[in-house]
Amino acid sequence: MSTTSWKTEVDEVIKRRRKSKEALLPCLEAIQEVSSYIPQEAVSYLRENLDVPSIDIYGVITFYGMLTTKEQGKYAIRLCNSLPCDLNSSKEMLKVIEEELDIKAGEISSDKKFTLEVVPCLGLCDKAPAMMINDKIYENLTEETAKKIIAELKG
Amino acid sequence: MEKILTQNIDKPNSQDIKVYLDGGGYKALEKALSMKPEEVIAEVQKSGLVGRGGAAFPVGLKWSFTRREHTEPKFIICNADEGEPGTFKDRIILKNDPHLFLEALIIGGYAIGASQGFVYIRGEYYREIEVVEKAVEQAKEKGYLGDNILGSGFSFTIQVYKGAGAYVCGEETALIESMEGNRGAPDCRPPFPAQSGFLGKPTAVNNVETLANITAIITKGGDWYSKIGSPDSPGPKLFCLSGQVNKPGVYELPLGITLRELIENYGGGVRGEFKAVLPGGVSSSLLTDLNVKLDYKSVAKAGSMLGSAAVIVINKDTSIIDVAKNTVEFFAHESCGKCSICREGTRRGREILSRFANGGGRAEELDLMLELGEVMYDTACCGLGQAAMNVPVSAITLFRDEFDQKVRK
């Protein structure tokens, strides 16, 4: 999670996409992936290196659900609440996960291990209710499996 | 019916170019490159293929609009930003048969006169992004991408763009804004992307499933294709079945089958007792008649919209108010905020429906919701705002009793 690791990635993206506004989103995505959030130094770095004003960079960050300036837990849980999941008890899953982690949706656990977010459709509607933890998919959740998944990650 | 869109997905290693080539892959590209670009477009026009992303615009026409522009360079974009709740059809092609639509993207590039193509994939599709990036590399190695493809003199490259979690970016002008490094807010049209798209240049934007039809059309001809399914809207369609149904999944079937056939013969029937269905995701209106045929015209005639064919089944144990509330919460979250009618309308809708869901509804607000739906349909700049009230409006129209019971006493 060091500063240098996202810098390397960003430089790589700028080299590939050249210094342009079109490189902004790929750069932000790279930082998000490496650091799990977009720190202020990264915004300053992009401002200098892409020649895009900070206000535009923050505008883009706040527009997209997968980008954030808030530090994320080691495990970022994204539980879908769109209609097909909602019709298949995703609300109950949310309750179970909130209880297991003792945090509410939108919060980070005190040990910074978990963040929990309720998100729109993940495209897993035939396996509802579904969630993603980082880039991993968990489908056809039940109260039991949800509890088990969280317990395993808690270690 | 012979499968077109899902013809390869059950083969082992179907995503590999070797398997694709063994099945006759990239032969359509070879054929297209031996034709004139205008002939390729004419064949697609003959097929009657319309866009499968939701708007159902004729593909041949879109390509011909882009072709006839004189500005250079031109671009073609594959829209893989599938995000309509209930839609998960493009995912199976992206993951299992990437060359099917990549080949079509190259053909499309040749047809409109573009030398650069893009695939814009939603960021949550991690695995699919990897598969498509690898497929692009493989196509490059085999000479289907790059300079002077198959000795034709035509050169074409493909770049993959990742979305970052914004439903509205599936709208083509928003998608282009996003690729340009901006917030993904849709632009008012005209000008259409065919005249002024990515970086202000003529751009064709086609959905993954739309493109997946192209190789069959080039290989077997537009006439052959136009005879599949319903004459009004020919071709196969990927139906995404979800909600309270026994066997949810993606089914490739000809357009024109009835809701009942889809749900009973393929979906294993409703889980519980049938109440209502959304034929085109949360942007469409509720239907209660299972005899409606699933093609663009028939669904529109029944008062709804086929859209991306995300068929969401709802049973009698479910409160229709909760359904309406869920969909408006979605749109309130995803509204880009550019048009005040959409930004404010979705929020007011959410407030009103929350009151009903909690048993504190105000009777006079039901008619207000209907009016809000009309105003948003008439005045919002893009499809999101225009369609955001479809579920609540149809819920109030079809199930007014349920709402009346939740009026504050």
Interface residues (C-beta under 8 A of the other chain):
Chain A: S20 K21 E22 A23 L24 L25 P26 L28 E29 Q32 V52 D56 G59 V60 F63 Y64 G65 M66 L67 R78 N81 S82 L83 P84 D86 L87 N88 V119 P120 C121 L122 G123 L124 C125 D126 K127 A128 M132 D135
Chain B: E82 G83 E84 P85 G86 T87 F88 R91 R122 G123 E124 Y125 Y126 R127 Y161 K162 G163 A164 G165 A166 Y167 S178 M179 E180 G181 N182 R183 G184 C240 L241 S242 G243 Q244 P248 G249 V250 L278 V282 A310 I312 I314 T318 D322 V323 N326 T327 F330 H333 E334 C336
